């Protein structure tokens, strides 16, 4: 068992060869922030709708979030 834990001669840990800049990370982060904020606003509107006695319906499409308050 002691031999199984012995270091292997000639082995080195592989290194990552990342060069250059990451692609499109800032745009993706801002998109997630904007959509998350819009969803939070939609949830707040739905909460207000339910508080006033309505029945909220939230849908998401290419045009954004749509919140309908029925009742």
NORKA-V810053 format. One record per residue. N is the residue number from 1. RES is the residue in one small letter. SS is DSSP state (H for helix, E for strand, C for the rest). PHI is phi in whole degrees, 0 to 359 (999 if undefined). NEAR is the number of other ideal C-beta (glycine too) atoms within 8 Angstrom. Layout:
<<N:RES:SS:PHI:NEAR> <N:RES:SS:PHI:NEAR>>
//
This chain:
<<1:x:C:999:4> <2:x:H:293:5> <3:x:H:289:5> <4:x:H:289:5> <5:x:H:264:5> <6:x:C:286:6> <7:x:C:294:4> <8:x:C:277:5> <9:x:C:286:4> <10:x:C:89:4> <11:x:C:264:6> <12:x:C:230:4> <13:x:C:294:4> <14:x:C:294:4> <15:x:C:253:4> <16:x:C:279:4> <17:x:C:256:4> <18:x:C:279:4> <19:x:C:231:3> <20:x:C:88:3> <21:x:C:251:3> <22:x:C:293:4> <23:x:C:263:4> <24:x:C:61:6> <25:x:H:284:7> <26:x:H:295:6> <27:x:H:295:7> <28:x:H:293:8> <29:x:H:298:8> <30:x:H:295:8> <31:x:H:295:8> <32:x:H:294:8> <33:x:H:295:8> <34:x:H:294:8> <35:x:H:294:8> <36:x:H:297:8> <37:x:H:294:8> <38:x:H:297:10> <39:x:H:293:9> <40:x:H:297:8> <41:x:H:294:9> <42:x:H:297:11> <43:x:H:294:9> <44:x:H:296:8> <45:x:H:295:11> <46:x:H:295:12> <47:x:H:295:9> <48:x:H:296:8> <49:x:H:299:12> <50:x:H:292:10> <51:x:H:295:6> <52:x:C:271:7> <53:x:C:98:5> <54:x:C:267:9> <55:x:E:236:8> <56:x:E:281:13> <57:x:E:229:7> <58:x:E:251:10> <59:x:E:228:7> <60:x:E:234:6> <61:x:E:217:6> <62:x:C:294:3> <63:x:C:269:4> <64:x:E:120:7> <65:x:E:274:10> <66:x:E:236:9> <67:x:E:243:11> <68:x:E:247:7> <69:x:E:248:11> <70:x:E:251:7> <71:x:C:105:5>>
//
